[in-house]
Amino acid sequence: MKKYILYIVSFFMFSMSFGQETKIKYRDLDTELQSQIDNPGVNPNVLILSDLSQLADPSNSGKIIKVQNIFTMTNDITIASNIILIDDGGIIHSGGFSLTPDNTMVLFNGEDIFLDFFTGTIVMGSWIVNKVYATNIGAVSADNSSTDNRNSFINLLNMVNSSSGTAVFNKGINQTGIYYMSASAIPLNPFYPNRSPEPTVYIGNGYDGVTMIIEGDVTIKKIPDNLEKSLLFQAYDTKGSKLILKGRIEGDRNQHNYITKYYLNTAPTSGTFINFRLLEIDPENVIITTKTIDENISVTLNDLSTIKSEILDYINNNAAFTDYSAVVDPDDSDYFIITGPAGQYFKLELSEGDTNLTALQFNESNITHENNFLFTFGSNSDDFIIEGGGTFYGSSGDAIICTAQLNGSGGVINFVRGDVNFDTGELTSNASGKYVYAPSLRDFSMSTYSNRWFYVGMNALSTVITLYPNYWVLWYDENDNFIESSPLLEMHRRVNIKPQWKKARLIFDYTPNYTSFFIFMDPKSLPLGGVVKDITFDFNRRQHISNPPPDLQIINCRFKNVGGASPGFDIDWEDLGKYSTDGLVQGCTFENSASGSLIIKGAEGVKIIDNVFETPTDKKASLIGVSTGYGRKTNISNNTIIGKNDFVDISSKYSNNYKTRGYLNVGAGGSLISDNVFENIQFRDGQDTGLITEAPGKSTSVLKNNIIRISKPWIGNLINEYGNLGWENNQWFFNDKSILHYTTNIIFPLVEIAFSTNSSSIQSRRIIVDDGTHNGYYKNEYVRGIKPNPVNYHNIGWELYAQPIDGYDIDTNLSIRYGFMGDKTMNNVYVREGWLRFYLDQFTDIGTGEFPIYEIKNTSVNVPAEIDENEGYLLNTNYGATQWTTALRTPKKDVNFIFINCSIHVNGTITGYLLKMDHNGTTLFDNCVFSAETPDLIDFNDTERFSLTLGEVTFIDPEFKNVSTILRAKDEIIYTHKIVNNTQTAANYNTVKNDRNDTVIRMENASANTVTIISGLYDTNDIIKVRQSGTGTTTLVADSGVTINGTLVSPSQYALATLHHVGGDTWEVTWQ
């Protein structure tokens, strides 16, 4: 049962008359008792201690005992009930014994030593105190590592905890303010320890509202050791307690005796030596090796025991290993433990040398980090606050970590398909059932703590956010009797447990994928909530904060110089077995982290707001800023991120940030990247690093309403994605500094943006799989200030994938590259200065079958004038031969193009390059405009410009400005809103396909004329019109196989013949 002690307490004392029971309030004690304390002879209820036995004497119950002399305990003492113990200039030394309270109040005299329990034990119990200084209990701040204050600190907290009081770690009079203390070893997995079996400094420990203060002139240092798992302070089983850290808690990072292990379990039967390599690791970055000791150790064949002795002797006696020693592991004689100089971390690499051993005979432990913690959030330490402006410094592991009391991992793998009655709990196995249910019950009972909540989640650290976000639970009592069913619940969210719920069964809707489910259903007794505020974290080796409690708020803290062991992040917010968390990181500054600033690994709903992520000043520091790999629904907003690489994943929000340099990696997990200002950054979509996510349908992540400024060079691709991103309403601005990474052929303010020999480009050249999940698109994008350099005007373009485009305004060449084969759309594209080229790299080139349709609507292409005839957008000779391109170019691919309401305009004097069409399908230009400054020609018979495999080309209501056309027989121009005159001055004319419908063939010759209707060019219901304009006559002539019914000779000048194609090659003619 947890004890609740109020600051206003009652205490029974006798008055001066001995007959009246007086209730004294704690806040009034100093006033009401002052006269009695000063005049003990007046009140027989006040006793001056003369012998320590008086403390335990029952006859002294309820008395005030003043200590004026120095006493040393010679036995354990249990204080009589209701005594007030007053420091009146005396000291009680523990003598190594224990002191047990019985509703005992202690009044200390300022910071003076009173109860000297540097040794011995103050038993936690019914102490009544308000504020207790470390020096009151005999702690010594001597700046001496041989002075271990752990026991005095434990005694201090034992007394304060039971009063919900305040423990103050003070400098003390004539002391240094530097306390040393040993750590408490943790023998269990460091991420999930219960209590240490060793005496430990606990804050709370069953009591609420406890305060621990470390004054600003105080440093608490860990005594150096070689422990792999340890802690200094732990909040434990408490609510609303706090650590006010004004000073400093310091680990033993630079003095720690790091160790590593190896074993050899087989003796070689051939060869002479084993290779032994010891790698000294950079003290600040685990991936950097600063020194290698590489030695071949001669061994005796066929004798494992002798070989072990030879290796041990070599390490302990060879000059190469002067700073190292080796011993046999006392817990396992097959292992050797290697210890190095204080503060030096190292790894081992063993190999067979020239012997016949293999890697199977070696086991290199290679401990990659020490799990030593300065402070831990222990089980059930809810709403704990750390504040005060102080520093956690120099841990050989982590500064802060969350520990837990768990109840197994709870994996549920095999589900049963069937029907469920949610009212009765009845289950029926059924191969066509609507549900799948867990075959066994999950037991939520625990021996130490009651479970307060549970969660349901997918396999730990999986990229799966689950396609099945909801579930039900059937609840049972301890005897497996059904109680009730839950409403529909959401994955990855905490669900509070009622006391009567002892066991549970998990239910999902049926899905064919249920056989691949691996579901965790875990009950937890983790700490909840809390605040870490105004704290500096500096030079901690492994991480500053690991696995914070759910809902923890980290506010206005400074994180810097983490590194030396993996993982090496400032904050590693993991899900600790996949519980949900809604934590906050706000107003913090991050500097110089070895691996990264902040990683969200599996946790949900973390908010990262108003922080500053600084550029590393140390070249060994990592450029990772925020990484939400496997994290869900992270909110990253209003941050300043300088020179860092960020990873955004699974339904997260990245908005209103200012980010400069580095790159942004966006997983296809349905995230929104909006309203940011990006400056000189590069973009990735997650697949580039193998982190592509599996959100529902692998839903597209969207970049929207961002301002992107590029003013400096970049290395590699500016955008590197796999068709997983939606780009919407972003504005891109480039300036001339973007080109400074080029050393040749540079003319300001131009920049090459693709197809670059030095790979600094904007490319869309990844294979996009047509699996229903790659749903990228472009909408209302705006690009300014970028052009190819002059050498590459003719062949370099900003590249987009062949995916939906609805609005793209760009002032340079545009290329459409990779993208899976299928129908495509492009709308409202404006190429202000450049050409438009389709590559369609993933489309086939077979030439037969049904082709997909690429529809281009409301698109304008404007090609500027060339610089000179050899260096322009359409023609270039810089590569030793004529290089040319085209205003609009299509590839030799199986595709039909439709252009609607489009325009193509070419400036300059180079002609013949309006169109180049190589695709195998048909082309329709509907209401399109073709114009040129210099008279130009589109000749579809030019096989260099138009492929022999090009299908029919149809123009509907085209407008040609300074451009003429020569069509092939199968091509045509259709005008739907006006008559088109085809004037002929020769006497004889053979019809072509374009003469149908709105075209009138005008025969102007004054002599006898003939118009031959050619076979096979027309569709049923087509119309051909012929007018005799001159003074002669026109005779209609039937081509071979053609039949013309009606009058064949014009009756008069200006007579108009209308021929109706009634089917086959049969026509009917009427004259007007």
Beta strands, then each sheet from edge to edge (+ up, - down):
strand 1: 10-14
strand 2: 21-25
strand 3: 46-48
strand 4: 64-67
strand 5: 70-72
strand 6: 77-78
strand 7: 84-87
strand 8: 91-93
strand 9: 98-100
strand 10: 104-107
strand 11: 115-116
strand 12: 121-122
strand 13: 127-128
strand 14: 131-133
strand 15: 166-169
strand 16: 178-181
strand 17: 184-185
strand 18: 201-204
strand 19: 211-214
strand 20: 219-222
strand 21: 229-236
strand 22: 238-239
strand 23: 242-245
strand 24: 248-250
strand 25: 259-264
strand 26: 273-281
strand 27: 289-298
strand 28: 325-328
strand 29: 335-339
strand 30: 346-351
strand 31: 362-364
strand 32: 371-377
strand 33: 381-382
strand 34: 385-387
strand 35: 391-393
strand 36: 398-402
strand 37: 411-412
strand 38: 416-420
strand 39: 427-429
strand 40: 435-437
strand 41: 442-443
strand 42: 453-457
strand 43: 470-476
strand 44: 482-485
strand 45: 489-490
strand 46: 495-496
strand 47: 503-509
strand 48: 519-524
strand 49: 531-533
strand 50: 536-538
strand 51: 543-546
strand 52: 553-555
strand 53: 558-560
strand 54: 569-574
strand 55: 584-586
strand 56: 589-591
strand 57: 596-601
strand 58: 607-609
strand 59: 612-613
strand 60: 624-627
strand 61: 635-637
strand 62: 640-642
strand 63: 645-648
strand 64: 653-655
strand 65: 658-660
strand 66: 663-666
strand 67: 672-674
strand 68: 677-679
strand 69: 682-684
strand 70: 701-704
strand 71: 707-710
strand 72: 719-720
strand 73: 725-728
strand 74: 731-734
strand 75: 777-784
strand 76: 798-800
strand 77: 805-810
strand 78: 814-816
strand 79: 824-831
strand 80: 836-838
strand 81: 853-857
strand 82: 860-863
strand 83: 875-876
strand 84: 883-884
strand 85: 888-890
strand 86: 896-900
strand 87: 903-906
strand 88: 915-917
strand 89: 923-926
strand 90: 929-939
strand 91: 953-956
strand 92: 959-966
strand 93: 972-974
strand 94: 980-984
strand 95: 988-990
strand 96: 999-1003
strand 97: 1008-1013
strand 98: 1023-1028
strand 99: 1033-1038
strand 100: 1043-1045
strand 101: 1056-1063
strand 102: 1066-1071
sheet 1: 1+ 2-
sheet 2: 3+ 4+ 7+ 10+ 13+
sheet 3: 5+ 8+ 11+
sheet 4: 6+ 9+ 12+
sheet 5: 14+ 15+ 19+ 23+ 34+ 49+ 52+ 55+ 58+ 61+ 64+ 67+ 70+ 73+ 75+ 74+ 71+ 68+ 65+ 62+ 59+ 56+ 53+ 50+ 35+ 24+ 20+ 16+
sheet 6: 14+ 15+ 19+ 23+ 34+ 49+ 52+ 55+ 58+ 61+ 64+ 67+ 70+ 73+ 75+ 77+ 79+ 81+ 86+ 89+ 91+ 93+
sheet 7: 14+ 15+ 19+ 23+ 34+ 49+ 52+ 55+ 58+ 61+ 64+ 67+ 70+ 73+ 75+ 77+ 79+ 82+ 87+ 90+ 92+
sheet 8: 17+ 21- 18-
sheet 9: 17+ 21- 32- 36- 51- 54- 57- 60- 63- 66- 69- 72-
sheet 10: 22+ 33+
sheet 11: 28+ 29- 25+ 31-
sheet 12: 27+ 26- 30+
sheet 13: 37+ 48- 42+ 46-
sheet 14: 39+ 38- 40+ 47- 41+
sheet 15: 39+ 38- 40+ 47- 43+ 44-
sheet 16: 39+ 38- 40+ 47- 43+ 45-
sheet 17: 76+ 78+ 80+ 85+ 88+
sheet 18: 83+ 84-
sheet 19: 94+ 96+ 98+ 101- 102+ 100+
sheet 20: 95+ 97+ 99+
end
